Amino acid sequence: MVTVSPKSPIDKLPVGPLQTESNDALEGAALGRQSQNQDAPSRTQLNLWRHRILTLLFIFFCATVGVLLVILPWRPEWTDNHFLLGSPGLRAFVSNGFVRGLCSGLGLLDIWIGFWEAVHYREPSLH
């Protein structure tokens, strides 16, 4: 068994058959890291495009739901639908101006969230 003093420099370590095997393993690990580094740009590009598409879908979703919530409560379809025909109490509640205004306010908030997300969009850093 060979022991090395902690004070000896690394480049003067004894070389033996076990040492060469570990060097081969280190070289294989280095080659594996190089292949991972070559795959890394494609993964980061994929993540970047995924982030862009998800952000665009979120903005589109916010804008669509927001516009629907702003306009729909003031249309006749809001109270004259088959979901509310069997429940007059719920129909009276939904027809209340406060509830309609609350839904329109939530729609404006939703539009604002989509707008804010679009204006403050930042590309993630590629590492």
N, C-alpha and C positions, 0 to 999 in steps of 0.2 A: 504494500500500500504506500502511495506517495502522498505526502502532505506538503503543503505550500505555506510558507511563512506569510502572515498578513502584510509584512513590510516589503515583500518582493514585488517587483514590477510585473504587470500582467503579461507583457510581451516576452518575459523570460520564464514562463511556465513550462514544465516538462511536457514533451510531446510523446504520446504513446498511442497504442492502437485504439484505446477508448476515446482519446482526444480527437482522432481523425473521424471517428463515427459521429461524435457530437458536432464536429465542424460540418459534416455532410448534412446533418439534421438542421443546423443553423442555416446553411445555404438553401436547403429545401424550404425552410420557413420564410427566408428572404424572397425566394421566387414566388411563394404563395402570396406574400404581401404585395409584390409587384403586380401580380394578376388581379388582386383585389383592388389595387390602386387604379388599374386600367378600367375595371368595372365601375369604380366609384363615380367618375364623371357621368356615366349614363344613368346611374341611380340618382345622382343629385339633379340631373336634368329632368328625370322622370318626376322626382319630388317637386321640383319647381313648377312643372306644367300641371301636376296634380293640384298644387296650391293655387295656381292661377285659375284653373277651371272651377275648383270648389268655391273660390272667392266670387267668381262671376256668377255661379249658380246661386250663391247666397244673396248676392245683390239683386239678381232677377227675382228670386223668391220674395225677398222683402218688398220690392217694388210692386209685384203683382198682388200680394196679400194686402199691402197697404192701400193700393188703389181700390181693391174690392171692398175693404172695410170703410173707406171714405164714401164711396158711392152707394153701395148696396143698402145700407140702412134707410136711405131716403127713397128707395124704389118700392113699388107696390109688392114686388116679389118677396120683400123682407117679411111681411105679415101674411100675405095670401099664398101660402104654400101648404102642401099636404102634411107637413110635420106639425104645423100649428093648428090645423082645422079641428082636431079632436081635443084640443086643450085651450079653452077660451081664456083661462087665467094667465097662462104663459103668453098667449097672443097679446093680451092687454099689457103685460109687462114689457114685451119686446117692442110694442108700438109706442111706449112712453118716450117722450122727447129726450129725457135724460139718458136712457139706455142707448138710443140712437146716437146721441152726441158722444157718449162714452166710446162706442164702437168706432165712430169716425175719428175721435181723438187717438185711439189706439192705432188706427190706420195711418194717421199722420206721423205718429211716433215710429211706426214700422217703416214708412217711407224715409224718415229722417235717418234711421239706423242704416238702411241700405245706402243712402247718399253719403253718410259719414264714412262707411266702410269703403266706398268707391274713392272718395277723396283722400283718405288716409292709407291707401294701399301701399305697402312697401314689399319689395322683393326680398325674400329671405336670403341671407348670405350663403354662398356656396363654399363649403369647406372641403 
